[in-house]
Amino acid sequence: MRVLGVILGSIIIVIAYNLFLIPHQVLSSGINGVSMILGILTPVNTGLANFLLNLPLLIIGYKLLGKKFIWKSIFSVLIISVGLYFIPVYEIAKDPILSAIFGGALTGLGVGLVLRCSGSTGGFDIIGMLISRKKDFPLGILMSGMNGVVILISGFLFDWDKALNTMISIYALGKVVDTIYTHHIKLTLMIITDKGEEMRQHLLTNLYRGLTIMDGVGGYSNDKRNILFIVISRYELPDVKNLIAEVDPSAFVNITQTIEVMGLFHKDNPQ
């Protein structure tokens, strides 16, 4: 089901770009927006530009972020790139403002679906995650700053009416993504298992979160067990549950919603 979600979300993004945004020279956010600029100003196809710009980021992300996350991101980038290459650009609506609003909302729907399926559409998503792992910097501010660069480029290369339409499109995108992808919700997992070391290795290999291990004793059996604590985003929960079951299907897992997380929320600063 998640693969289907990534496919559907990526196709929706392609439709938004080629039928609503690109015909009016309205840009999307991030690397996709830069790809649109290259597609409009140069003979390079937008799909090819999108793939080439994302390729080094995907390679870096594969080494530093969770493997399952990056594989889904690669799959999404390939679908978007191929779709932009083969689907012709066609103007559905004549009004550029309506196209910016609807195209941005449609893009947000596609991006939100991909994120809900534990993937990403590449580009600034990966850059933001990599930087936020190394520095204590708010991801939302970082993403807004990078998207602001796209708006400025749009204003200088085209005209400021198109730049303002781009801002409307990016705003609509963000609102829809926040509605679909509740990444700000954090969960705390307490995992009690007899296979503590194996579980630790498996989680650290497949996630970009840190964890804490404590020793415990079964109240009834008096057997020694390990207790693992990890804080994750809500969208990561299905993947984490599968990872836990792969190591110890009988592990006891208590899941609670976390009100606030202080400190760096990544592997280099274990919770």
FENNORVEN-V131773 format. One record per backbone hydrogen bond with DSSP energy under -1.0 kcal/mol. NH is the residue of the N-H (numbers start at 0). CO is the residue of the C=O. If there is no record, write none. Layout:
# FENNORVEN-V131773
NH CO
NH CO
This chain:
# FENNORVEN-V131773
4 0
5 1
6 2
7 3
8 4
9 5
10 6
11 7
12 8
13 9
14 10
15 11
16 12
17 13
18 14
19 15
20 15
21 16
23 20
24 21
25 20
33 29
34 30
35 31
36 32
37 33
38 34
39 35
40 36
41 37
48 44
49 45
50 46
51 47
52 48
53 49
54 50
57 53
58 54
59 55
60 56
61 57
62 58
63 59
64 60
69 65
70 66
71 67
72 68
73 69
74 70
75 71
76 72
77 73
78 74
79 75
80 76
81 77
82 78
83 79
84 80
85 81
86 82
89 17
91 18
98 94
99 95
100 96
101 97
102 98
103 99
104 100
105 101
106 102
107 103
108 104
109 105
110 106
111 107
112 108
113 109
114 110
115 111
116 112
117 114
118 113
124 121
126 122
127 123
128 124
129 125
130 126
131 127
132 128
134 130
136 134
141 137
142 138
143 139
144 140
145 141
146 142
147 143
148 144
149 145
150 146
151 147
152 148
153 149
154 150
155 151
156 152
157 153
162 158
163 159
164 160
165 161
166 162
167 163
168 164
169 165
170 166
171 167
172 168
173 169
174 170
175 171
176 172
177 173
178 174
179 175
180 176
182 180
184 181
186 231
187 255
188 229
189 253
190 227
191 251
192 225
198 194
199 195
200 196
201 197
202 198
203 199
204 200
205 201
206 202
211 228
213 226
215 224
217 222
221 217
224 215
225 192
226 213
227 190
228 211
229 188
231 186
233 184
235 232
236 233
239 235
240 236
241 237
242 238
243 239
244 240
245 241
246 242
247 243
250 247
251 191
253 189
255 187
257 185
265 263
268 265
